[in-house]
């Protein structure tokens, strides 16, 4: 097929004007699938590989040749910022097409939205929450707006697949399909997918279609990686009493931190860089220190901060500066800059500490190396070493080893974590029930069950579970029975569905607005009293007034470095494949050329400790007379399953931290006896429902407060614990 000549004339002109030398492999493959079949399409390739164009080129050609009688294309994004970014790109492409594009989110023009409702055509760019609002509050308008919908393009598929918004989105799309009677083709875009088949199944949910996932070879890319290490040494052997008091004198201090900031300043000087961290607090602290060094050295202030608590205006200014400024902007960020917002070419990215996952590493690596550049990623570690001869495993820096494992899995094994499915998301079942009733009015229990339980996302939920949920919702007045035996939203439910927070299905704490006079700086989740200093958006502020009723903190900018903390930040869980790679690195003697000399020495030291502690070959390692370390080398879910299985045998253990690869077990018997008990657990026919789980255990979720506890417990058992995975790993 001559793909170029089949494209609409305005697209051919755009390609000529922008001096494209050729269409990329994924763009050709996308055209062949869209024009040659009736399948859904999944495009998975690296950041900046032309996926968005690959989706739109054939779709816009179809729309140009046969205009739709309504909105023809829905483009769905997880971020308003990504919509705004893609809107600019689409506007340029569509200049001579006579195909309009309308962005639809909370900050978009109401006039443009009203025009689209009156004269639906072209493309709408929207978030799941805004689409839910349309479907719930303007059900009649949706019939007209989407009566001839041809395509749904879902950006950042992996992002949706891993959280509640993905379930919400699939439910909305199926409800829209049932309402309009049309079954548009879906196109999913993603840069990081560990399991393409599960993404195909996710994309197909409720459509009855097959999904094509063409594999295109873009050739091997060179990558520049470097890992550097710094040390804060606290040697407990050198602690001395000070004046016979309780005060302690500790050697070493924070020399490593100071050296680290100086190194970051030098390595980012005159280089456009994103510095990724795994917490907002760390981002604020790093960027404040870099700005302070720049002031001392009379260097320009090119340091910016980009995370979810920085105001949208300041984040957009940072994005614009990174894209168009002549200055080499250095931006500290969390996950907010992982996604595909166009910030132009980067000279490099920096990762402080271990990435949260292989997927996160792939996303962050993909932010650099655009437009022909070789991707450069620098890792830095600051270790707080507390030397204590009695602590056998303490000297092992698991985060450091995990980083090597993540790099090796992605670069050499081409592996990314598969995304676990959510089969029992009862909080989303509640949300979709309330949303459907709000848009439809009174329904019989049978009609409501038919509408909700036939949605693909809820196919694993039984009618009995749904009946129990509905009975509970009636009892707590979220729903009420009508005199005709139907169901409608109850008195307490009205408060929920009429709140502007109802459309969002992700957990978000109550934030206070931080303002410098009338300029919004961002948000924090606690009150900082008058006179208190704290960091936000890379600067230090002092509280001058607090309006608790309006939840606003008024501040003034002050010099110096301060700190800020949020109660909730990012967490991570480890996959068994990643944990086994950690073990193989500790066992092996391979050289890793991206490690600095200091890192190579540290790796050798850790490998020596691991080999001599017997953790690599033995399931159980004594730590003291009654404490053992259990190393099954499995992922977080499987490790927690073992923890509760031991508890059922009256053996207490703890998982020391969220990314820990072992259990600390208190046991008065011998090592051999504990090994036998674990072996017996693995051979047993363990009933997960009989495990002694904590009474209120649950997977976090908005609207959990409206779900009976026994259903939340069932969700945890079915969707989080993994005894089969534990048996397979230890078999």
Rosetta blueprint (number, residue, H / E / L):
1 X L
2 X L
3 X H
4 X H
5 X H
6 X H
7 X L
8 X L
9 X H
10 X H
11 X H
12 X H
13 X H
14 X H
15 X H
16 X H
17 X H
18 X L
19 X L
20 X L
21 X L
22 X L
23 X L
24 X L
25 X H
26 X H
27 X H
28 X H
29 X H
30 X H
31 X H
32 X H
33 X H
34 X H
35 X H
36 X H
37 X L
38 X L
39 X L
40 X E
41 X E
42 X E
43 X E
44 X E
45 X L
46 X L
47 X L
48 X L
49 X L
50 X L
51 X H
52 X H
53 X H
54 X H
55 X H
56 X H
57 X H
58 X H
59 X H
60 X H
61 X H
62 X H
63 X H
64 X H
65 X H
66 X L
67 X L
68 X L
69 X L
70 X L
71 X L
72 X L
73 X E
74 X E
75 X E
76 X E
77 X L
78 X L
79 X L
80 X H
81 X H
82 X H
83 X H
84 X H
85 X H
86 X H
87 X H
88 X H
89 X H
90 X H
91 X H
92 X H
93 X H
94 X L
95 X L
96 X L
97 X L
98 X L
99 X L
100 X L
101 X E
102 X E
103 X E
104 X E
105 X L
106 X L
107 X L
108 X L
109 X L
110 X H
111 X H
112 X H
113 X H
114 X H
115 X H
116 X H
117 X H
118 X H
119 X L
120 X L
121 X L
122 X L
123 X E
124 X E
125 X E
126 X E
127 X L
128 X H
129 X H
130 X H
131 X H
132 X H
133 X H
134 X H
135 X H
136 X H
137 X H
138 X L
139 X H
140 X H
141 X H
142 X H
143 X H
144 X H
145 X H
146 X L
147 X L
148 X L
149 X L
150 X L
151 X E
152 X E
153 X E
154 X E
155 X L
156 X L
157 X H
158 X H
159 X H
160 X H
161 X H
162 X L
163 X L
164 X H
165 X H
166 X H
167 X H
168 X H
169 X H
170 X H
171 X H
172 X H
173 X H
174 X H
175 X H
176 X H
177 X H
178 X H
179 X H
180 X H
181 X L
182 X L
183 X L
184 X L
185 X E
186 X E
187 X E
188 X E
189 X E
190 X E
191 X L
192 X L
193 X L
194 X L
195 X L
196 X H
197 X H
198 X H
199 X H
200 X H
201 X H
202 X H
203 X H
204 X H
205 X L
206 X L
207 X L
208 X L
209 X L
210 X L
211 X E
212 X E
213 X L
214 X L
215 X L
216 X L
217 X L
218 X L
219 X L
220 X L
221 X L
222 X L
223 X E
224 X E
225 X E
226 X E
227 X E
228 X E
229 X E
230 X E
231 X E
232 X E
233 X E
234 X E
235 X E
236 X H
237 X H
238 X H
239 X L
240 X E
241 X E
242 X L
243 X L
244 X L
245 X L
246 X L
247 X L
248 X E
249 X E
250 X L
251 X L
252 X L
253 X L
254 X L
255 X H
256 X H
257 X H
258 X H
259 X H
260 X H
261 X H
262 X H
263 X H
264 X H
265 X H
266 X H
267 X H
268 X H
269 X L
270 X L
271 X L
272 X L
273 X E
274 X E
275 X E
276 X E
277 X L
278 X L
279 X L
280 X H
281 X H
282 X H
283 X H
284 X H
285 X H
286 X H
287 X H
288 X H
289 X H
290 X H
291 X H
292 X H
293 X H
294 X H
295 X H
296 X H
297 X L
298 X L
299 X L
300 X L
301 X L
302 X L
303 X E
304 X E
305 X E
306 X E
307 X L
308 X L
309 X L
310 X E
311 X L
312 X H
313 X H
314 X H
315 X H
316 X H
317 X H
318 X H
319 X H
320 X H
321 X H
322 X H
323 X H
324 X H
325 X L
326 X L
327 X L
328 X L
329 X L
330 X E
331 X E
332 X E
333 X E
334 X L
335 X H
336 X H
337 X H
338 X L
339 X L
340 X L
341 X L
342 X L
343 X L
344 X L
345 X L
346 X L
347 X L
348 X E
349 X E
350 X E
351 X E
352 X E
353 X L
354 X L
355 X L
356 X L
357 X L
358 X H
359 X H
360 X H
361 X H
362 X H
363 X H
364 X H
365 X H
366 X H
367 X L
368 X L
369 X L
370 X L
371 X L
372 X L
373 X L
374 X L
375 X E
376 X E
377 X E
378 X E
379 X E
380 X E
381 X E
382 X E
383 X E
384 X E
385 X E
386 X E
387 X E
388 X L
389 X L
390 X L
391 X L
392 X L
393 X L
394 X L
395 X L
396 X L
397 X L
398 X H
399 X H
400 X H
401 X H
402 X H
403 X H
404 X H
405 X H
406 X H
407 X H
408 X H
409 X H
410 X H
411 X H
412 X L
413 X L
414 X L
415 X L
416 X L
417 X L
418 X L
419 X L
420 X L
421 X L
422 X L
423 X L
424 X L
425 X L
426 X H
427 X H
428 X H
429 X H
430 X H
431 X H
432 X H
433 X H
434 X H
435 X H
436 X H
437 X H
438 X H
439 X H
440 X H
441 X L
442 X L
443 X E
444 X E
445 X H
446 X H
447 X H
448 X H
449 X H
450 X H
451 X H
452 X H
453 X H
454 X L
455 X L
456 X H
457 X H
458 X H
459 X L
460 X L
461 X L
462 X L
463 X H
464 X H
465 X H
466 X H
467 X H
468 X H
469 X H
470 X H
471 X H
472 X H
473 X H
474 X H
475 X H
476 X L
477 X L
478 X L
479 X E
480 X E
481 X E
482 X L
483 X L
484 X L
485 X L
486 X E
487 X E
488 X E
489 X E
490 X L
491 X H
492 X H
493 X H
494 X H
495 X H
496 X H
497 X H
498 X L
499 X L
500 X L
501 X L
502 X L
503 X L
504 X L
505 X L
506 X L
507 X L
508 X L
509 X L
510 X L
511 X L
512 X E
513 X E
514 X E
515 X E
516 X E
517 X L
518 X L
519 X E
520 X E
521 X E
522 X E
523 X E
524 X E
525 X L
526 X L
527 X L
528 X L
529 X L
530 X L
531 X L
532 X L
533 X E
534 X E
535 X E
536 X E
537 X L
538 X L
539 X E
540 X E
541 X E
542 X E
543 X E
544 X E
545 X E
546 X E
547 X E
548 X L
549 X L
550 X L
551 X L
552 X E
553 X E
554 X E
555 X E
556 X E
557 X E
558 X E
559 X L
560 X L
561 X L
562 X L
563 X L
564 X L
565 X L
566 X L
567 X L
568 X L
569 X L
570 X L
571 X L
572 X L
573 X L
574 X L
575 X L
576 X H
577 X H
578 X H
579 X H
580 X H
581 X H
582 X H
583 X H
584 X H
585 X H
586 X H
587 X H
588 X L
589 X L
590 X L
591 X L
592 X L
593 X L
594 X L
595 X E
596 X L
597 X H
598 X H
599 X H
600 X H
601 X H
602 X H
603 X H
604 X H
605 X H
606 X H
607 X H
608 X H
609 X H
610 X H
611 X H
612 X H
613 X L
614 X L
615 X L
616 X L
617 X L
618 X L
619 X L
620 X E
621 X E
622 X E
623 X L
624 X L
625 X L
626 X L
627 X E
628 X E
629 X E
630 X E
631 X L
632 X L
633 X L
634 X L
635 X L
636 X H
637 X H
638 X H
639 X H
640 X H
641 X H
642 X H
643 X H
644 X H
645 X H
646 X H
647 X H
648 X H
649 X L
650 X L
651 X L
652 X L
653 X E
654 X E
655 X L
656 X L
657 X L
658 X L
659 X L
660 X L
661 X L
662 X L
663 X E
664 X E
665 X E
666 X E
667 X L
668 X L
669 X L
670 X L
671 X H
672 X H
673 X H
674 X H
675 X H
676 X H
677 X H
678 X H
679 X H
680 X H
681 X H
682 X H
683 X H
684 X L
685 X L
686 X L
687 X L
688 X H
689 X H
690 X H
691 X L
692 X L
693 X L
694 X L
695 X L
696 X L
697 X L
698 X L
699 X L
700 X L
701 X L
702 X L
703 X L
704 X H
705 X H
706 X H
707 X L
708 X L
709 X H
710 X H
711 X H
712 X H
713 X H
714 X H
715 X H
716 X H
717 X H
718 X H
719 X H
720 X L
721 X L
722 X L
723 X H
724 X H
725 X H
726 X H
727 X H
728 X H
729 X H
730 X H
731 X L
